[in-house]
Amino acid sequence: MKLTIIGTGYVGLVTGTCFAEVGHHVICVDNDAAKVKVLQAGGIPIYEPGLEELVKKNVAAGRLRFTASTADGVQNSDVVFIAVPTPPQSDGSVDLSYIEKVAREIAAAMTSYKIVVDKSTVPVKTGEKVTETIKRYCAAKVEFDVISNPEFLREGFAVGDLMKPDRVVIGVGSQRPVAAMQEIYTPFNAPIIITDINSAELIKHAANSFLALKISYINAIATICEAAGANVQEVAQGIGLDERIGRRFLNAGLGFGGSCFPKDLSAFIKISEQVGYDFKLLKEVQRINADQMERFVKKITDTLWVLKDKTLGVLGLAFKQNTDDVRSSPAIDLCHRLLKDGATLRVHDPKAMEKARAILPGVTYVDDMNAVAEGCDALVIATEWDEFKQLDLARAKKGLTHPILFDGRNLFDPAEMEKLDWIYKSVGR
């Protein structure tokens, strides 16, 4: 099929590329002309494992191309996906101005029937607003359908998540677009759930909020484990093997971050308020998440006492492994807190240092993770990169003024670290 994806961020670029990989012809549109030029030249503006190779392969095959023209995308496709940002506003609600702008641009370019798909994470009832906007601004007065098709991609694992999805959710207002959407997704061999638009829009927020709840739950358990002398990893394993619970998202650490969970949690709380429900449970999830960072910072200050004039090495800047995304990153938040307390920082991340420079000035960026500890008073692990498990502990110990490691991601074994004479502080153990 002929498809257009408007927006080439983590969702749009992955979605368009994977659609092309299974045989569809895809146009990716972005209003950032500089980004489009990078993509047209074979560059990738984001890091996502496996993505660069797929982009190059499908561009070469003629199934994927990039443009800055919305009209080009709309007029040369049957289905138009909206995958633009939906950032949070100060009150926790969602800024839908990008969605509204794109809806107007689509309407202006339409001259024949189109299926318009909301791929962005949006509040319930957004589909109705997009429909109203297109009707208002479509001079040609052609027929169209607006549907909801939420994404469930994890940054760092997005290509695999799209190529082998757990499920595909399609929210429709009529049966007319169903066959086309089924054709798009048939190659992915996943269960396809057809529902109404409002339900589809709620599914995304409900799913992300539940996953955030699981993370805050295990972090609360970690606090109890520390007080009781238990091991949160063993507790997580014991409860996670219950198939009703599952082991995923039960890893204690610094708390959740990124561009989705904090935003979607706040949005769902606001959505609930607007329909008359005070979602106190999700407010508690937010509080626990904030407390988790405070507890970790307290571990550092209790051990080092005064941070002023001390140098700390920080491993990790991305909000999680396998991505260069530093938006709402707990690691960046931690660095800002340490800087505020007067510490000097030496930092390293396998992929995120370039993007971190814009929001984390005044630190020393180190290309080699094994050199970060040199001249430092302590070492901090802030992101769960697998590479950090291979840290040269002997070299790090030699480079530090004191062998102190604060492990915010529980990458090392406390018993082994004790044998190696480290002062080792982790989470919930």
C-alpha positions as CSV (number, residue, x, y, z in Angstrom):
1,M,0.0,0.0,0.0
2,K,1.0,3.7,-0.4
3,L,1.5,5.1,3.1
4,T,2.7,8.5,4.5
5,I,4.1,9.1,7.9
6,I,4.1,12.7,9.1
7,G,6.8,13.1,11.7
8,T,10.3,11.4,11.7
9,G,11.0,11.0,15.4
10,Y,11.5,7.8,17.3
11,V,7.9,6.6,16.4
12,G,7.5,8.0,12.9
13,L,10.8,7.0,11.5
14,V,10.7,3.5,12.9
15,T,7.1,3.0,11.8
16,G,7.7,4.2,8.3
17,T,10.9,2.1,7.9
18,C,9.3,-1.1,9.2
19,F,6.2,-0.6,6.9
20,A,8.6,-0.3,4.0
21,E,10.5,-3.4,5.1
22,V,7.4,-5.5,4.8
23,G,6.7,-4.2,1.3
24,H,4.6,-1.0,1.6
25,H,5.7,2.2,-0.3
26,V,6.3,4.8,2.3
27,I,6.8,8.6,2.3
28,C,8.1,10.1,5.5
29,V,7.3,13.8,6.0
30,D,9.0,16.2,8.4
31,N,8.7,20.0,8.6
32,D,12.4,20.2,9.7
33,A,14.1,20.7,6.3
34,A,17.5,20.1,7.8
35,K,16.4,16.7,9.2
36,V,15.0,15.8,5.9
37,K,18.2,16.6,4.2
38,V,20.1,14.4,6.6
39,L,17.7,11.5,5.9
40,Q,17.8,12.0,2.2
41,A,21.6,11.9,2.4
42,G,21.5,8.6,4.2
43,G,22.0,9.9,7.8
44,I,19.9,9.0,10.8
45,P,19.1,11.8,13.3
46,I,18.4,9.3,16.2
47,Y,20.0,6.2,17.5
48,E,17.8,3.1,17.5
49,P,19.4,-0.4,17.2
50,G,18.9,-1.9,13.7
51,L,17.2,1.2,12.3
52,E,20.0,2.7,10.2
53,E,20.5,-0.5,8.2
54,L,16.8,-0.8,7.5
55,V,16.5,2.8,6.4
56,K,19.4,2.4,3.9
57,K,18.0,-0.9,2.6
58,N,14.5,0.4,1.9
59,V,15.6,3.7,0.4
60,A,17.8,1.7,-2.0
61,A,14.9,-0.5,-2.8
62,G,12.7,2.5,-3.6
63,R,10.1,1.7,-1.0
64,L,11.1,4.6,1.4
65,R,11.6,8.3,0.7
66,F,11.7,11.6,2.6
67,T,10.2,15.0,2.0
68,A,9.4,18.2,3.8
69,S,6.1,18.6,1.9
70,T,2.9,17.5,3.6
71,A,1.0,17.9,0.3
72,D,3.5,15.6,-1.4
73,G,2.9,12.9,1.2
74,V,-0.9,13.3,1.3
75,Q,-1.5,13.4,-2.4
76,N,0.7,10.3,-3.1
77,S,-0.7,8.0,-0.5
78,D,-3.8,6.2,0.6
79,V,-3.3,6.2,4.3
80,V,-1.7,9.1,6.3
81,F,-0.3,8.5,9.7
82,I,0.2,11.4,12.2
83,A,3.3,10.8,14.3
84,V,4.2,14.2,15.6
85,P,5.1,15.2,19.2
86,T,2.5,15.6,21.9
87,P,4.5,17.3,24.6
88,P,3.2,18.0,28.1
89,Q,1.9,21.4,29.2
90,S,2.6,23.0,32.6
91,D,-0.6,21.6,34.1
92,G,0.1,18.1,32.9
93,S,-2.3,18.1,30.0
94,V,-1.1,17.4,26.4
95,D,-0.1,20.1,23.9
96,L,-2.1,19.1,20.8
97,S,-1.0,22.1,18.7
98,Y,1.2,19.9,16.5
99,I,-1.7,17.5,15.9
100,E,-4.0,20.3,15.0
101,K,-1.5,21.9,12.6
102,V,-0.9,18.7,10.8
103,A,-4.7,18.0,10.6
104,R,-5.1,21.4,8.8
105,E,-2.2,20.7,6.4
106,I,-3.7,17.3,5.6
107,A,-7.1,18.8,5.0
108,A,-5.7,21.4,2.7
109,A,-3.9,18.8,0.6
110,M,-6.7,16.3,0.3
111,T,-8.4,15.8,-3.1
112,S,-9.6,12.2,-2.7
113,Y,-10.6,9.8,0.0
114,K,-8.0,9.3,2.7
115,I,-7.6,7.3,5.9
116,V,-6.0,9.6,8.5
117,V,-4.4,7.7,11.4
118,D,-3.5,9.1,14.8
119,K,-0.3,7.3,15.7
120,S,0.8,9.9,18.3
121,T,-0.2,9.4,21.9
122,V,-3.2,11.6,22.4
123,P,-6.0,12.1,25.0
124,V,-9.3,10.5,24.5
125,K,-11.7,12.5,22.2
126,T,-8.7,13.7,20.0
127,G,-10.0,11.7,17.1
128,E,-13.2,13.7,17.2
129,K,-11.3,17.0,17.1
130,V,-9.1,15.9,14.2
131,T,-12.3,14.9,12.3
132,E,-13.8,18.3,12.9
133,T,-10.6,20.1,11.9
134,I,-10.3,18.2,8.6
135,K,-13.9,18.8,7.7
136,R,-13.5,22.5,8.4
137,Y,-10.3,23.0,6.4
138,C,-10.8,20.6,3.5
139,A,-11.7,22.8,0.6
140,A,-12.3,19.8,-1.7
141,K,-14.9,18.4,0.7
142,V,-13.9,14.8,0.0
143,E,-14.7,11.8,2.2
144,F,-12.2,10.6,4.8
145,D,-11.9,8.5,7.9
146,V,-10.0,9.3,11.1
147,I,-8.9,6.4,13.1
148,S,-6.7,5.7,16.2
149,N,-3.7,3.3,15.9
150,P,-1.6,3.8,19.1
151,E,2.0,2.7,19.1
152,F,3.5,0.5,21.7
153,L,7.2,0.9,20.9
154,R,10.0,0.8,23.5
155,E,12.9,3.1,22.6
156,G,16.0,0.9,22.2
157,F,13.8,-2.0,21.1
158,A,11.5,-0.3,18.7
159,V,12.4,-2.1,15.5
160,G,11.8,-5.5,17.1
161,D,8.6,-4.3,18.8
162,L,7.1,-3.1,15.5
163,M,8.2,-6.1,13.4
164,K,6.9,-8.6,16.1
165,P,4.2,-6.7,18.0
166,D,2.2,-8.1,20.9
167,R,-0.9,-6.7,19.4
168,V,-2.2,-4.0,16.9
169,V,-5.0,-1.7,18.2
170,I,-7.2,0.0,15.6
171,G,-9.9,2.3,16.7
172,V,-12.5,3.2,14.1
173,G,-15.7,5.1,13.7
174,S,-16.9,3.0,10.7
175,Q,-16.0,-0.2,8.9
176,R,-14.8,1.5,5.8
177,P,-11.0,1.8,6.8
178,V,-10.8,-1.6,8.5
179,A,-9.8,-3.7,5.5
180,A,-7.0,-1.3,4.5
181,M,-5.6,-1.3,8.0
182,Q,-5.7,-5.0,8.2
183,E,-3.8,-5.2,4.9
184,I,-1.2,-2.9,6.3
185,Y,-0.6,-5.0,9.4
186,T,-1.2,-8.5,8.1
187,P,2.6,-9.0,7.3
188,F,3.4,-8.5,11.0
189,N,1.4,-11.6,12.1
190,A,0.0,-10.1,15.2
191,P,-3.4,-10.1,16.8
192,I,-5.4,-7.1,15.5
193,I,-7.9,-5.6,17.9
194,I,-10.7,-3.5,16.3
195,T,-12.4,-1.1,18.7
196,D,-14.0,2.3,18.8
197,I,-11.7,5.4,18.6
198,N,-12.2,6.5,22.2
199,S,-11.2,3.1,23.6
200,A,-8.1,2.9,21.4
201,E,-7.0,6.3,22.6
202,L,-7.5,5.2,26.2
203,I,-5.6,1.9,25.7
204,K,-2.3,3.7,25.2
205,H,-2.5,5.9,28.3
206,A,-3.8,3.0,30.4
207,A,-1.0,0.7,29.2
208,N,1.9,3.2,29.9
209,S,0.4,4.2,33.3
210,F,0.2,0.6,34.3
211,L,3.8,0.0,33.4
212,A,4.9,3.1,35.3
213,L,2.9,1.7,38.2
214,K,4.9,-1.6,38.1
215,I,8.2,0.3,38.2
216,S,7.1,2.5,41.2
217,Y,5.7,-0.6,42.9
218,I,9.1,-2.5,42.7
219,N,10.9,0.7,43.8
220,A,8.7,0.9,46.8
221,I,9.4,-2.8,47.5
222,A,13.1,-1.9,47.2
223,T,12.8,0.6,50.0
224,I,11.2,-2.1,52.2
225,C,14.0,-4.5,51.2
226,E,16.7,-2.2,52.3
227,A,15.0,-1.6,55.7
228,A,14.4,-5.4,56.2
229,G,17.7,-6.7,54.9
230,A,16.2,-8.4,51.9
231,N,17.2,-8.4,48.2
232,V,14.8,-6.7,45.8
233,Q,16.1,-8.7,42.8
234,E,15.2,-12.0,44.5
235,V,11.8,-10.6,45.5
236,A,11.2,-9.4,41.9
237,Q,12.2,-12.9,40.6
238,G,9.9,-14.6,43.1
239,I,6.8,-12.5,42.2
240,G,7.7,-12.1,38.5
241,L,7.5,-15.8,37.8
242,D,3.8,-15.6,38.6
243,E,2.4,-15.4,35.1
244,R,-0.3,-13.1,36.3
245,I,2.3,-10.5,37.2
246,G,5.3,-11.1,34.9
247,R,9.0,-10.2,35.4
248,R,9.2,-7.3,33.0
249,F,9.3,-3.7,34.5
250,L,10.2,-5.1,37.9
251,N,13.7,-3.7,38.0
252,A,14.4,-1.4,40.9
253,G,16.5,1.7,40.1
254,L,16.4,5.4,39.8
255,G,12.8,5.5,38.6
256,F,11.2,5.9,35.2
257,G,11.9,8.7,32.8
258,G,12.0,9.3,29.1
259,S,9.6,11.1,26.7
260,C,6.6,8.7,27.4
261,F,6.0,7.5,30.9
262,P,6.2,10.9,32.8
263,K,4.2,12.7,30.1
264,D,1.6,10.0,29.7
265,L,1.1,9.5,33.4
266,S,0.5,13.2,33.9
267,A,-1.8,13.3,30.9
268,F,-3.9,10.3,32.1
269,I,-4.3,12.0,35.5
270,K,-5.5,15.1,33.8
271,I,-7.8,13.2,31.4
272,S,-9.3,11.4,34.4
273,E,-9.9,14.8,36.1
274,Q,-11.7,16.1,33.1
275,V,-14.1,13.2,33.1
276,G,-14.7,13.5,36.8
277,Y,-12.4,11.0,38.4
278,D,-9.5,11.7,40.8
279,F,-6.9,9.1,39.9
280,K,-5.1,9.1,43.3
281,L,-3.3,5.8,42.5
282,L,-1.4,7.4,39.6
283,K,-0.6,10.5,41.7
284,E,1.0,8.1,44.2
285,V,3.0,6.5,41.4
286,Q,4.4,9.9,40.6
287,R,5.3,10.6,44.2
288,I,7.1,7.3,44.6
289,N,9.1,7.9,41.4
290,A,10.2,11.3,42.7
291,D,11.1,9.9,46.1
292,Q,13.2,7.2,44.5
293,M,15.6,9.8,43.1
294,E,15.7,11.6,46.5
295,R,16.6,8.3,48.2
296,F,19.5,7.7,45.8
297,V,20.9,11.2,46.2
298,K,20.7,10.7,49.9
299,K,22.8,7.5,49.6
300,I,25.5,9.5,47.9
301,T,25.4,12.4,50.3
302,D,25.3,10.1,53.4
303,T,28.4,8.4,52.2
304,L,30.4,11.3,50.8
305,W,29.0,13.9,53.3
306,V,29.8,17.1,51.5
307,L,29.7,17.1,47.6
308,K,31.3,20.5,47.1
309,D,34.7,20.2,45.6
310,K,34.4,16.5,45.1
311,T,34.6,14.9,41.6
312,L,32.2,12.2,40.7
313,G,32.2,9.9,37.6
314,V,28.8,9.2,36.1
315,L,28.2,6.3,33.7
316,G,25.0,6.9,31.8
317,L,23.1,9.9,30.4
318,A,20.3,8.4,28.3
319,F,17.0,7.7,30.1
320,K,17.6,4.0,29.5
321,Q,19.8,1.6,27.6
322,N,20.0,1.3,23.8
323,T,18.9,4.9,23.0
324,D,20.4,8.3,22.7
325,D,17.3,10.0,24.1
326,V,17.9,12.2,27.1
327,R,14.5,13.7,27.4
328,S,13.3,13.5,31.1
329,S,16.3,11.3,31.8
330,P,16.7,10.3,35.4
331,A,20.5,10.2,34.7
332,I,20.5,13.9,33.6
333,D,18.3,14.8,36.6
334,L,20.8,13.1,38.9
335,C,23.7,15.0,37.3
336,H,21.9,18.3,37.7
337,R,21.3,17.5,41.4
338,L,25.0,16.6,42.0
339,L,26.1,19.8,40.2
340,K,23.8,21.9,42.3
341,D,25.4,20.5,45.4
342,G,28.8,21.6,44.2
343,A,30.2,18.4,42.7
344,T,32.4,18.3,39.6
345,L,31.3,15.6,37.1
346,R,33.1,13.4,34.6
347,V,30.4,11.6,32.4
348,H,30.1,9.0,29.8
349,D,27.3,7.4,27.7
350,P,27.8,5.0,24.8
351,K,25.3,6.9,22.5
352,A,23.8,10.0,24.3
353,M,26.7,12.3,24.9
354,E,26.1,14.5,21.9
355,K,22.5,15.2,22.8
356,A,23.3,15.6,26.4
357,R,25.7,18.5,25.7
358,A,22.9,20.8,25.0
359,I,21.2,20.3,28.4
360,L,24.1,19.3,30.6
361,P,26.9,21.9,30.3
362,G,29.7,22.3,32.7
363,V,30.8,18.7,32.9
364,T,33.6,16.8,31.3
365,Y,32.5,14.3,28.6
366,V,34.8,11.2,28.5
367,D,34.8,9.0,25.5
368,D,36.1,5.9,27.3
369,M,34.0,4.5,30.1
370,N,37.0,3.0,31.7
371,A,38.6,6.4,32.0
372,V,35.7,8.1,33.7
373,A,36.9,7.2,37.2
374,E,40.3,8.8,36.9
375,G,40.7,11.4,39.7
376,C,37.2,10.9,41.0
377,D,36.0,10.5,44.6
378,A,33.3,8.0,43.6
379,L,31.7,6.4,40.6
380,V,27.9,6.4,39.8
381,I,26.0,4.2,37.4
382,A,22.9,6.0,36.2
383,T,21.8,4.1,33.1
384,E,21.5,0.3,32.6
385,W,23.8,-0.1,29.6
386,D,25.0,-3.7,29.2
387,E,28.5,-2.2,28.4
388,F,28.8,-1.0,32.0
389,K,28.7,-4.6,33.3
390,Q,32.1,-5.0,31.5
391,L,33.6,-2.0,33.4
392,D,37.3,-2.6,34.2
393,L,36.8,-2.5,38.0
394,A,40.5,-2.9,38.7
395,R,41.3,0.2,36.6
396,A,38.4,2.1,38.1
397,K,39.5,1.3,41.6
398,K,43.0,2.5,40.8
399,G,41.8,5.7,39.3
400,L,39.5,6.6,42.2
401,T,40.7,8.4,45.3
402,H,38.4,5.9,47.2
403,P,36.8,2.7,45.8
404,I,33.2,3.9,46.1
405,L,30.5,2.9,43.6
406,F,26.9,4.0,43.7
407,D,25.0,1.6,41.4
408,G,21.6,3.1,40.5
409,R,20.8,0.2,38.2
410,N,22.0,-2.9,40.2
411,L,24.4,-4.0,37.5
412,F,26.9,-5.7,39.9
413,D,26.7,-8.3,42.6
414,P,27.1,-6.9,46.1
415,A,28.9,-10.0,47.4
416,E,31.4,-9.8,44.6
417,M,32.0,-6.1,45.1
418,E,32.6,-6.7,48.8
419,K,35.2,-9.3,48.0
420,L,36.9,-6.8,45.7
421,D,37.0,-4.3,48.7
422,W,34.6,-1.8,47.2
423,I,32.2,0.5,49.1
424,Y,29.2,-0.5,47.1
425,K,25.7,1.0,47.3
426,S,22.9,-0.2,45.1
427,V,19.1,-0.1,45.2
428,G,17.0,-2.4,47.4
429,R,19.8,-4.8,48.3
